[in-house]
Amino acid sequence: MRSCRDISALISQGLDKKLSLGERFAVWLHVMMCIRCRNFRTQSQFIRKAARHYTDNLQSRLDRKS
């Protein structure tokens, strides 16, 4: 079983690139048993989504001013 440090690194990498099947399975298996890593994954996804939403709104406001 991989450590929480390994899994959190994979979760972070998974935000930027597609993980291999083995990596995705390792994350899935680990987060089924580890509430801390599950929370980390949820929070990371939320932060990524919020940042994307912010930049999209900022860009649309800049486009309207032009």
Buried (B, 14 or more C-beta within 10 A) or exposed (E): EBEEEBBBEBBEEBEEEEBEEEBEEBBEEBBEEBEEBBEBBEEBEEEEEEEEEEEEEEEEEEEEEE
